[in-house]
Amino acid sequence: MGLSEAPGQRDTQALLSTTQAMELRRRDYHVERPLLNQEQLEELGSRSSATGTLQWRTWFRCSHARAQALLLQYFPVLAWLPQYPVRDWLLGDLLSGLSVAIMQLPQGLAYALLAGLPPVFGLYSSFYPVFIYFLFGTSRHISVGTFAVMSVMVGSVTESLAPDEAFLQASNSTVDVAARDAARVQVASTLSVLVGLFQVGLGLVHFGFVVTYLSEPLVRAYTTAASVQVFVSQLKYVFGLHLSSRSGPLSLIYTVLEVCWKLPQTVVGTMVTAVVAGVVLVLVKLLNDKLRRQLPMPLPGELLTLIGATGISYGVGLQHRFGVDVVGKIPAGLVPPVAPSPQLFARLVGNAFAIAVVGFAIAISLGKIFALRHGYRVDSNQELVALGLSNLIGGIFQCFPVSCSMSRSLVQESTGGNTQVAGAISSLFILIIIVKLGELFQDLPKAVLAAAIIVNLKGMLMQFTDIRSLWKANRVDLLIWLVTFVATILLNLDLGLAVAVVFSLLLVVVRTQLPHYSVLGQVPDTDIYRDVAEYSEAREVPGVKVFRSSATMYFANAELYSDTLKQRCGVNVDHLISQKKKLLRKRELKLKRLHKENKLPKQAAASKGTSISINVNTSVTDIESNDVEGSKAKQVSAGTELEDTAARGQEDAKAPDMSSLKTLGLPQPDFHSLILDLSSLSFVDTVCLKSLKNIFRDFREIDVEVYMAACHSPVVTQLEVGHFFDASITKQHLFASVHDAVIFALQHPRSSPVNPVLVTKL
């Protein structure tokens, strides 16, 4: 094999026609090798079974290098922090950390309301988990902390397990807010511990691949539906309404109906406050977008709005004069650790697993985006461990479950953040606010926080445009998007996620059950075979049928594979086999009747062998004519035939097979060989093995030999383990390529003469 092609020749070929260029390449590039079936390929390549290494042996090896590798694997900060370039990166991380902290302060307060908790617990959740992720995380740019989707999932749990109705005071039918908040904090912190245990456990057993079952359309539809849930949950703060606590299926619909029913009870001061705050936030965001290149860092619109709203509320007295609900007392300092409540584990386990998977999916998706952009690697299993420890330790300090925020992550990257040092700086800034400055926001109106949440939903609500793009790109992904969105809206976040994942997996099964089947033809003057329905120049090789499926054959589509194969071959295989068996049975009964009428001695009957395999040189027409003859003629004919059979004896054993379609007078297929292109076969199960054996059996019944081609080595191994190869099906029926199988089939036809001209051409 050789290839000689000078640069000048390449320039010449660029000006030639396609046919001329191919002719030049054919002259310069030549491959010559023998035909190879599987046995010859294994002998030529010296195939040997791969010896699998036992992974568990390496787990228990003790050495200094292994201990250091494990330490750096589970404590990534020890790998990059000693090599941290202070002069190059510290300033960028410092500015990035301050920018993220400025965003994290109002978002922490606001998202705590989503979780149904007092705002100060949003600040706790913006400190502890962020610092823990700094120690154990592998992504340099994601901003861990409170997130709207996670908060609303937590809120659905806290409001269902600790509803307002359970804390009504008997004296005046008002809600005991202190007792309710204490119960909800216990539920949220216990939920965070359970989420952390799930994530750490899955990470330690290397279960990070679970996120692969959450496709991008599914995640985007789920977050879009969650943003709608967030929007609806904030309407009570925008209008100043007191709504009933609802959870479970259709709770969103009932909440919307209740909001519409109670709109006449709207507190005007609250609504005006929310509208003004929302307009200010939108204007600041538009200004940031317009001056993005001129500003070193975005204007902290949320922080400025919170400070201004707090000052106005304190100065004007919005709560007392206009009935505007405010945040209330924010205790200064950190709270001591509190053990979770094991009694709640059984009631929270389902929600905890759903929150753990969703939180990890969002974090790893963003982490991989930034890793590809900046050229580093994110370890999905270590990310699970890092998020799990963040939630586990955070839950002990009364935090609620967290993930990463897309908006804060973009700010952390765009303002010069290079590592999680920016996250550590932001968490320290939040610590200062918790210890000293938190109580300054006691007069902050809740309507302002609701406005901040709604304005920040713009990015997720814009994902509705996915419907239009998916309609043009992929209708199946659009179906996943719509089912996920509708299920999440109607069934709530936990059940909606379960329905979406199950539907997505079922859709994968359905798509493998309906693959593209094709009959292949040879592209002229090449050894390339393509679908004759798609390539007009591809021609089927006379006498040979090549069949291929676009999906692997397994229990879900094996029957469809066999049925489509028989249909595409243009021959009613089952009907031919049935007709053949009828004629053979008829011949056997005819022969038995002749024996009985002539009362031949048993020795004569024994000398001719088994009745089913005797060769009587009569056609179907002769048998039918004998049926209408008289009994006397039958006796004469029978005597003559039996005498001929006994006389010929051994000659009949050497005669052609009288049970073939031709000798029985049945129509023959227009091909003598069938080749199964198994290049798409990725694994083999027992149903696949049985189906392949049935294909060999059925087509051999109609005088068609079957070959297989292009099997991958693992598939060949699985065929061997499944005892597929035997005396009738050997590795000589398995070829390295379709072209090899075609040439062999033409040289060794089962029932048709070989075309030497065609073989030479191939």
ABEGO torsion letter per residue (X at the ends): XBBBBBAAAAAAAAABBAAAAAAAAAAABBBBBBBBBAAAAAAAAGBBBBBBBBAAAAAABBBAAAAAAAAAAABAAAAAAAABBAAAAAAAAAAAAAAAAAAAAAAAAAAAAAAGBBAAAAAAAAAAAAAAAAAABABAABBBEBBAAAAAAAAAAAAAABBAAAABBAAAGBBBAAAAAAAAAAAAAAAAAAAAAAAAAAAAAGAAAAAAABBAAAAAAAAAAAAAAAAAAAAAAAAGBBBBBBBEBGAAAAAAAAAAAAAAABBAAAAAAAAAAAAAAAAAAAAAAAAAAABABBBBAAAAAAAAAAAAAAAAGAAAAAGBBBAEBBBBEBBBBBBBBAAAAAAAAAAAAAAAAAAAAAAAAAAAAAAAAAGBBBBAAAAAAAAAAAAAAAAAAGBBBBBBBAAAAAAAAAAGBABAAAAAAAAAAAAAAAAAAAAAAAABBAAAAAAAAAAAAAAAAAAAAAAAAAAAABAAAAAAAAAAAAAAAAAEAAAAAAAAAAAAAAAAAAAAABBBBBBBBBBBGBABBBBAAABAABBBBBGBBBBBBABBBBAAAAAAAAAAAAAAAGBBAAAAAAAAAAAAAAAAAAAAAAAAAAGBBAAAAAAAEBAAABBBBBBAAAAAAAAABBAAAAAAAAAAAAAAAAAAEAAAAABBBAABAAAAGBBBBABABBBBBAAABABBBAAAAAAAAAAAAAAAAAGBBBBBBGBBAAAAAAAAAAGABBAABBAAABBABAAAAAAAAAABBAABBBBAAAAAAX
